[in-house]
Amino acid sequence: MELIESVKAALASTAPKDRPANDSEGAYWCDDCAVRIRDADLEGEPVCPDCGAEMRFERSTGRDCAC
């Protein structure tokens, strides 16, 4: 009986959210340097801080956040 109650309790628990709650819709990526900056953290133009190249925007999809 304890096994059934343990399974019920495990299924009833809420799963933690993988995404931070700050309105982030994705991240900017530098393909040359592999630098990533979340859109919520970006200040100004999307330019790579390491090489100065323009960064591309990539939306996050699913539960796996690009954060």
Number of C-alpha atoms within 10 A of each C-alpha: 5 7 8 9 10 11 10 11 10 11 10 9 8 7 8 6 9 10 14 9 7 8 9 17 16 18 22 22 20 21 13 11 12 10 14 19 21 17 18 13 11 12 9 6 8 19 18 21 14 11 11 10 14 15 21 14 17 15 14 15 10 6 9 10 15 17 16
